[in-house]
Amino acid sequence: MSDEVDVKSAGELGSETDLRPIFSYLQSEQGHEILTRFMSIVEDIKKSTLDKTTSHAVFEKWLQAGIIFIVVISSSILSYLNSFDTSLGILFGTLVGYIFGKK
């Protein structure tokens, strides 16, 4: 089996792209170092994206818990003061239902 790579461009008939110098450079120490640095940059971007997603999810859960806490406290206070009516019940129920139904 040969280590040679022959790649023909679909847009250019008759011309060949010789990738052997690129592959031989990547196999050298300097090429390996460049490729290693590039992969570490890609990994850092991936980690920062995951961290942002995780922190966003944690913030969203705290926000949901805060809204539910406010709804429960507001409902309790309004019920105690006999000011809780049907429209507020529908509003609070819709808000909490949206939070629990959202995934």
SETOR-317118 format. One line per field, with one value per residue: residue number from 0; x, y, z of N, C-alpha, C, CB in turn; residue in three letters. Coordinates in Angstrom, 2 decimals, always signed. Glycine has a CB too. Layout:
<atoms>
seq	(NUM / ...) $
n.u	(X / ...) $
n.v	(Y / ...) $
n.w	(Z / ...) $
ca.u	(X / ...) $
ca.v	(Y / ...) $
ca.w	(Z / ...) $
c.u	(X / ...) $
c.v	(Y / ...) $
c.w	(Z / ...) $
cb.u	(X / ...) $
cb.v	(Y / ...) $
cb.w	(Z / ...) $
type	(ALA / ...) $
</atoms>
This chain:
<atoms>
seq	(0 / 1 / 2 / 3 / 4 / 5 / 6 / 7 / 8 / 9 / 10 / 11 / 12 / 13 / 14 / 15 / 16 / 17 / 18 / 19 / 20 / 21 / 22 / 23 / 24 / 25 / 26 / 27 / 28 / 29 / 30 / 31 / 32 / 33 / 34 / 35 / 36 / 37 / 38 / 39 / 40 / 41 / 42 / 43 / 44 / 45 / 46 / 47 / 48 / 49 / 50 / 51 / 52 / 53 / 54 / 55 / 56 / 57 / 58 / 59 / 60 / 61 / 62 / 63 / 64 / 65 / 66 / 67 / 68 / 69 / 70 / 71 / 72 / 73 / 74 / 75 / 76 / 77 / 78 / 79 / 80 / 81 / 82 / 83 / 84 / 85 / 86 / 87 / 88 / 89 / 90 / 91 / 92 / 93 / 94 / 95 / 96 / 97 / 98 / 99 / 100 / 101 / 102) $
n.u	(+0.84 / +0.53 / +1.84 / +1.17 / -0.92 / -3.43 / -5.35 / -8.08 / -9.47 / -12.87 / -13.89 / -11.90 / -10.81 / -8.38 / -6.30 / -4.22 / -4.09 / -1.45 / -0.93 / +1.06 / +3.37 / +2.18 / +1.23 / +3.66 / +4.92 / +3.20 / +3.79 / +6.29 / +8.30 / +7.79 / +5.38 / +3.78 / +3.70 / +2.33 / -0.13 / -0.88 / -1.16 / -3.28 / -5.31 / -5.53 / -6.56 / -9.06 / -10.16 / -10.23 / -12.11 / -14.32 / -14.61 / -15.14 / -17.56 / -19.17 / -19.03 / -20.32 / -22.85 / -23.56 / -23.50 / -25.52 / -27.71 / -27.82 / -28.38 / -30.89 / -32.40 / -32.32 / -33.69 / -36.20 / -36.93 / -37.02 / -39.16 / -41.30 / -41.27 / -41.94 / -44.51 / -45.88 / -45.63 / -46.88 / -49.46 / -50.22 / -50.18 / -52.06 / -54.32 / -54.65 / -55.28 / -57.72 / -57.79 / -57.28 / -58.18 / -59.98 / -58.75 / -56.09 / -55.40 / -55.53 / -53.50 / -51.20 / -51.23 / -50.85 / -48.28 / -46.68 / -47.29 / -46.19 / -43.48 / -43.02 / -43.75 / -41.90 / -39.09) $
n.v	(-1.17 / +2.21 / +5.33 / +7.60 / +10.31 / +11.05 / +13.56 / +14.75 / +17.69 / +18.50 / +20.62 / +21.38 / +20.00 / +17.71 / +18.92 / +18.27 / +18.03 / +18.12 / +16.79 / +15.77 / +17.29 / +18.81 / +16.82 / +15.60 / +17.73 / +18.06 / +15.74 / +16.25 / +17.62 / +20.38 / +20.75 / +19.00 / +20.27 / +22.65 / +21.56 / +20.40 / +22.68 / +23.92 / +22.02 / +22.23 / +24.80 / +24.43 / +22.64 / +24.30 / +26.21 / +24.55 / +23.76 / +26.25 / +26.87 / +24.80 / +25.43 / +27.95 / +27.14 / +25.46 / +27.24 / +28.94 / +27.19 / +26.65 / +29.23 / +29.56 / +27.59 / +28.57 / +30.94 / +29.95 / +28.65 / +30.88 / +32.34 / +30.56 / +30.50 / +33.19 / +33.25 / +31.43 / +32.67 / +35.14 / +34.26 / +33.14 / +35.38 / +37.08 / +35.46 / +35.36 / +38.02 / +38.18 / +39.00 / +37.57 / +36.72 / +35.26 / +35.92 / +36.47 / +33.95 / +32.44 / +33.74 / +33.27 / +30.46 / +29.91 / +30.98 / +29.38 / +26.88 / +27.17 / +27.30 / +24.73 / +23.16 / +23.73 / +22.58) $
n.w	(+0.00 / -0.77 / +0.44 / -0.83 / -1.77 / -3.96 / -5.09 / -6.83 / -7.97 / -8.11 / -9.53 / -11.25 / -14.04 / -14.92 / -13.46 / -10.70 / -7.15 / -5.03 / -2.03 / -0.52 / +0.44 / +2.49 / +4.26 / +4.92 / +6.21 / +8.42 / +9.75 / +10.67 / +13.38 / +13.85 / +12.44 / +13.82 / +16.29 / +15.63 / +14.86 / +17.29 / +18.91 / +17.57 / +17.99 / +20.77 / +20.98 / +19.78 / +21.65 / +23.92 / +23.09 / +22.89 / +25.59 / +26.81 / +25.64 / +26.62 / +29.36 / +29.38 / +28.54 / +30.64 / +32.82 / +32.03 / +32.12 / +34.87 / +35.85 / +34.68 / +36.00 / +38.65 / +38.24 / +37.50 / +39.89 / +41.58 / +40.43 / +40.84 / +43.64 / +44.20 / +43.08 / +44.73 / +47.28 / +46.73 / +46.06 / +48.48 / +50.24 / +48.97 / +49.13 / +51.90 / +52.39 / +51.18 / +48.51 / +46.31 / +43.15 / +40.34 / +37.87 / +38.61 / +39.54 / +37.17 / +35.74 / +37.39 / +37.38 / +34.66 / +34.27 / +36.00 / +34.92 / +32.37 / +33.03 / +34.16 / +31.98 / +30.05 / +28.30) $
ca.u	(+0.00 / +1.35 / +1.51 / +0.89 / -2.30 / -3.76 / -6.66 / -8.46 / -10.50 / -14.07 / -14.11 / -10.81 / -10.51 / -7.02 / -5.29 / -4.15 / -3.58 / -0.49 / -0.99 / +2.19 / +4.18 / +1.44 / +1.24 / +5.02 / +5.17 / +2.44 / +4.46 / +7.53 / +8.14 / +7.15 / +4.00 / +3.07 / +3.50 / +1.25 / -1.38 / -1.20 / -1.68 / -4.60 / -6.27 / -5.76 / -7.46 / -10.40 / -10.63 / -10.56 / -13.38 / -15.36 / -14.79 / -15.80 / -18.96 / -19.85 / -19.14 / -21.37 / -24.13 / -23.82 / -23.83 / -26.84 / -28.70 / -27.92 / -29.09 / -32.29 / -33.03 / -32.51 / -34.74 / -37.47 / -37.22 / -37.40 / -40.51 / -42.25 / -41.31 / -42.70 / -45.92 / -46.44 / -45.73 / -47.91 / -50.77 / -50.52 / -50.49 / -53.32 / -55.40 / -54.82 / -55.92 / -58.96 / -57.66 / -56.94 / -59.36 / -59.85 / -57.79 / -54.74 / -55.20 / -55.22 / -52.18 / -50.18 / -51.25 / -50.24 / -46.86 / -46.04 / -47.45 / -45.20 / -42.16 / -42.92 / -43.91 / -40.78 / -37.95) $
ca.v	(+0.00 / +3.39 / +6.48 / +8.74 / +10.74 / +11.75 / +14.17 / +15.53 / +18.67 / +18.28 / +21.79 / +21.55 / +18.76 / +17.59 / +19.40 / +17.46 / +18.71 / +17.26 / +17.07 / +15.12 / +18.21 / +19.19 / +15.69 / +15.40 / +18.80 / +17.77 / +14.64 / +16.75 / +18.13 / +21.70 / +20.56 / +18.36 / +21.32 / +23.53 / +20.80 / +20.25 / +23.98 / +24.10 / +21.15 / +22.77 / +25.94 / +23.87 / +22.10 / +25.44 / +26.76 / +23.59 / +23.85 / +27.52 / +26.76 / +23.96 / +26.19 / +28.95 / +26.44 / +24.99 / +28.38 / +29.41 / +26.25 / +26.87 / +30.50 / +29.35 / +26.82 / +29.48 / +31.86 / +29.21 / +28.46 / +32.19 / +32.68 / +29.71 / +30.98 / +34.45 / +32.93 / +30.80 / +33.69 / +36.10 / +33.60 / +33.00 / +36.71 / +37.55 / +34.65 / +35.79 / +39.34 / +38.02 / +39.76 / +36.64 / +36.48 / +34.27 / +36.35 / +36.25 / +32.50 / +32.01 / +34.28 / +32.52 / +29.07 / +29.89 / +31.22 / +28.18 / +25.80 / +27.40 / +26.94 / +23.28 / +22.52 / +24.08 / +21.66) $
ca.w	(+0.00 / -0.95 / +1.30 / -1.68 / -1.82 / -5.19 / -4.95 / -7.99 / -7.69 / -8.94 / -10.37 / -12.19 / -14.71 / -15.39 / -12.52 / -9.49 / -5.97 / -4.37 / -0.60 / +0.16 / +1.27 / +3.70 / +5.18 / +5.44 / +7.18 / +9.65 / +10.44 / +11.26 / +14.75 / +13.81 / +12.01 / +14.93 / +17.30 / +15.15 / +14.94 / +18.71 / +19.38 / +16.97 / +18.69 / +22.11 / +20.82 / +19.55 / +22.93 / +24.78 / +22.62 / +23.27 / +27.04 / +27.16 / +25.21 / +27.60 / +30.61 / +29.21 / +28.50 / +32.00 / +33.69 / +31.60 / +32.64 / +36.32 / +36.02 / +34.31 / +37.08 / +39.77 / +37.85 / +37.60 / +41.32 / +42.10 / +39.95 / +41.55 / +45.02 / +44.20 / +42.83 / +45.93 / +48.33 / +46.32 / +46.18 / +49.91 / +50.80 / +48.40 / +49.71 / +53.27 / +52.37 / +50.41 / +47.27 / +45.25 / +42.33 / +39.28 / +36.85 / +39.14 / +39.58 / +35.81 / +35.40 / +38.12 / +36.89 / +33.33 / +34.44 / +36.57 / +33.94 / +31.33 / +33.55 / +34.29 / +30.68 / +29.18 / +28.42) $
c.u	(+0.89 / +0.88 / +1.17 / -0.60 / -2.51 / -5.19 / -6.93 / -9.60 / -11.66 / -14.29 / -13.06 / -10.46 / -9.06 / -5.97 / -5.37 / -3.59 / -2.67 / -0.43 / +0.17 / +3.05 / +3.49 / +1.48 / +2.63 / +5.37 / +4.44 / +3.07 / +5.79 / +7.25 / +7.43 / +5.67 / +3.16 / +2.77 / +2.36 / -0.09 / -1.82 / -1.77 / -3.07 / -5.65 / -6.53 / -6.68 / -8.89 / -10.97 / -11.01 / -11.88 / -14.53 / -15.65 / -15.51 / -17.25 / -19.75 / -20.04 / -20.24 / -22.74 / -24.52 / -24.23 / -25.19 / -27.94 / -28.90 / -28.68 / -30.58 / -33.03 / -33.28 / -33.62 / -36.11 / -37.87 / -37.67 / -38.81 / -41.55 / -42.38 / -42.14 / -44.18 / -46.57 / -46.63 / -46.83 / -49.31 / -51.18 / -50.93 / -51.83 / -54.51 / -55.69 / -55.55 / -57.25 / -58.95 / -57.34 / -58.20 / -59.01 / -58.79 / -56.35 / -54.42 / -54.85 / -53.82 / -51.07 / -50.09 / -50.60 / -48.74 / -46.14 / -46.15 / -46.46 / -43.81 / -42.00 / -43.02 / -42.74 / -39.62 / -36.88) $
c.v	(+1.24 / +4.50 / +7.71 / +9.03 / +11.52 / +12.24 / +14.99 / +16.45 / +18.45 / +19.42 / +21.96 / +20.20 / +18.78 / +18.10 / +18.57 / +18.29 / +17.73 / +17.65 / +16.44 / +16.09 / +18.63 / +18.06 / +15.44 / +16.49 / +18.54 / +16.62 / +15.08 / +17.30 / +19.48 / +21.58 / +19.93 / +19.38 / +22.26 / +22.82 / +20.62 / +21.56 / +24.25 / +23.27 / +21.65 / +23.99 / +25.45 / +23.32 / +23.22 / +26.08 / +25.85 / +23.66 / +25.13 / +27.50 / +25.91 / +24.68 / +27.24 / +28.30 / +25.97 / +26.14 / +28.96 / +28.51 / +26.43 / +28.16 / +30.31 / +28.57 / +27.71 / +30.48 / +31.19 / +29.02 / +29.77 / +32.59 / +31.85 / +30.14 / +32.26 / +34.19 / +32.33 / +31.82 / +34.70 / +35.51 / +33.48 / +34.34 / +37.21 / +36.74 / +35.07 / +37.13 / +39.34 / +38.86 / +38.86 / +36.35 / +35.54 / +34.67 / +36.19 / +34.76 / +31.95 / +32.49 / +33.49 / +31.08 / +28.94 / +30.07 / +29.98 / +27.01 / +25.94 / +26.98 / +25.43 / +22.58 / +22.76 / +23.11 / +22.03) $
c.w	(+0.00 / -0.02 / +0.48 / -1.71 / -3.11 / -5.07 / -6.19 / -7.60 / -8.64 / -9.91 / -11.45 / -12.79 / -15.17 / -14.43 / -11.24 / -8.35 / -5.23 / -2.89 / +0.17 / +0.95 / +2.56 / +4.72 / +5.74 / +6.44 / +8.49 / +10.43 / +11.05 / +12.66 / +14.78 / +13.41 / +13.11 / +16.03 / +16.90 / +15.26 / +16.39 / +19.27 / +18.82 / +17.69 / +20.11 / +22.05 / +20.61 / +20.85 / +23.89 / +24.39 / +23.03 / +24.77 / +27.43 / +26.75 / +26.19 / +28.93 / +30.52 / +29.21 / +29.89 / +32.90 / +33.31 / +32.13 / +34.14 / +36.60 / +35.72 / +35.40 / +38.30 / +39.48 / +37.95 / +39.06 / +41.95 / +41.69 / +40.68 / +43.00 / +45.12 / +43.98 / +44.07 / +47.05 / +47.99 / +46.46 / +47.65 / +50.53 / +50.28 / +48.91 / +51.15 / +53.34 / +51.62 / +49.13 / +46.08 / +44.43 / +41.18 / +38.24 / +37.33 / +39.21 / +38.21 / +35.40 / +36.09 / +37.62 / +35.53 / +33.42 / +34.96 / +35.61 / +32.79 / +31.79 / +33.65 / +32.93 / +29.74 / +29.39 / +27.45) $
cb.u	(-0.96 / +1.31 / +2.66 / +1.42 / -2.67 / -3.59 / -6.76 / -8.85 / -9.94 / -15.31 / -14.14 / -9.58 / -11.46 / -6.89 / -5.49 / -3.28 / -4.74 / +0.93 / -2.30 / +3.04 / +4.53 / -0.03 / +0.73 / +6.04 / +4.73 / +0.99 / +4.69 / +8.17 / +9.51 / +7.90 / +3.94 / +3.90 / +4.80 / +1.51 / -1.22 / +0.05 / -0.73 / -4.57 / -5.74 / -4.43 / -7.02 / -10.35 / -9.55 / -9.44 / -13.37 / -14.93 / -13.45 / -15.07 / -19.04 / -19.07 / -17.81 / -21.16 / -24.06 / -22.60 / -22.74 / -26.91 / -28.29 / -26.50 / -28.48 / -32.38 / -32.16 / -31.21 / -34.50 / -37.36 / -35.99 / -36.42 / -40.63 / -41.82 / -39.89 / -42.16 / -46.05 / -45.53 / -44.38 / -47.68 / -50.74 / -49.32 / -49.36 / -53.26 / -55.04 / -53.46 / -54.98 / -60.17 / -56.58 / -56.33 / -59.94 / -61.19 / -58.05 / -54.61 / -56.46 / -56.30 / -52.10 / -50.48 / -52.67 / -50.85 / -46.63 / -46.68 / -48.87 / -45.20 / -41.93 / -44.00 / -45.16 / -40.32 / -38.37) $
cb.v	(+0.00 / +3.86 / +6.78 / +8.50 / +11.61 / +10.84 / +15.04 / +14.62 / +20.10 / +18.10 / +23.01 / +22.19 / +18.53 / +18.30 / +20.91 / +16.19 / +19.21 / +17.38 / +16.57 / +14.39 / +19.46 / +19.54 / +14.43 / +15.39 / +20.16 / +17.44 / +13.49 / +17.84 / +18.25 / +22.62 / +19.71 / +17.19 / +22.13 / +23.95 / +19.44 / +19.83 / +25.11 / +23.74 / +19.71 / +23.15 / +26.83 / +22.75 / +21.21 / +26.48 / +26.95 / +22.16 / +23.77 / +28.70 / +26.16 / +22.66 / +26.87 / +29.73 / +25.24 / +24.27 / +29.46 / +29.48 / +24.81 / +26.93 / +31.58 / +28.60 / +25.61 / +30.23 / +32.37 / +27.85 / +27.91 / +33.25 / +32.46 / +28.24 / +31.23 / +35.40 / +31.96 / +29.64 / +34.42 / +36.54 / +32.21 / +32.43 / +37.72 / +37.48 / +33.15 / +35.90 / +40.35 / +38.39 / +40.82 / +35.31 / +37.81 / +34.07 / +37.81 / +36.89 / +31.81 / +32.54 / +35.75 / +32.55 / +28.55 / +30.98 / +32.39 / +27.81 / +25.79 / +28.88 / +27.60 / +22.75 / +23.00 / +25.52 / +20.21) $
cb.w	(+1.21 / -2.40 / +2.23 / -3.10 / -0.58 / -6.44 / -3.66 / -9.18 / -7.81 / -8.06 / -9.53 / -11.52 / -15.90 / -16.67 / -12.21 / -9.72 / -5.04 / -5.03 / -0.03 / -0.85 / +0.46 / +3.36 / +4.48 / +4.28 / +6.60 / +9.30 / +9.48 / +10.37 / +15.43 / +12.82 / +10.76 / +15.50 / +17.51 / +13.68 / +14.26 / +19.50 / +18.97 / +15.48 / +18.74 / +22.79 / +19.63 / +18.48 / +23.56 / +24.74 / +21.09 / +22.89 / +27.76 / +26.51 / +23.80 / +27.83 / +30.95 / +27.92 / +27.53 / +32.57 / +33.60 / +30.06 / +32.33 / +36.97 / +35.11 / +32.98 / +37.48 / +40.09 / +36.42 / +36.91 / +42.06 / +41.64 / +38.43 / +41.48 / +45.55 / +43.12 / +41.64 / +46.42 / +48.51 / +44.86 / +45.53 / +50.66 / +50.45 / +46.87 / +49.67 / +53.96 / +51.74 / +51.28 / +47.41 / +45.83 / +41.79 / +38.60 / +36.48 / +40.54 / +40.11 / +34.81 / +35.80 / +39.63 / +36.83 / +32.45 / +35.38 / +37.95 / +33.39 / +30.92 / +34.92 / +35.22 / +30.04 / +29.45 / +28.18) $
type	(MET / SER / ASP / GLU / VAL / ASP / VAL / LYS / SER / ALA / GLY / GLU / LEU / GLY / SER / GLU / THR / ASP / LEU / ARG / PRO / ILE / PHE / SER / TYR / LEU / GLN / SER / GLU / GLN / GLY / HIS / GLU / ILE / LEU / THR / ARG / PHE / MET / SER / ILE / VAL / GLU / ASP / ILE / LYS / LYS / SER / THR / LEU / ASP / LYS / THR / THR / SER / HIS / ALA / VAL / PHE / GLU / LYS / TRP / LEU / GLN / ALA / GLY / ILE / ILE / PHE / ILE / VAL / VAL / ILE / SER / SER / SER / ILE / LEU / SER / TYR / LEU / ASN / SER / PHE / ASP / THR / SER / LEU / GLY / ILE / LEU / PHE / GLY / THR / LEU / VAL / GLY / TYR / ILE / PHE / GLY / LYS / LYS) $
</atoms>
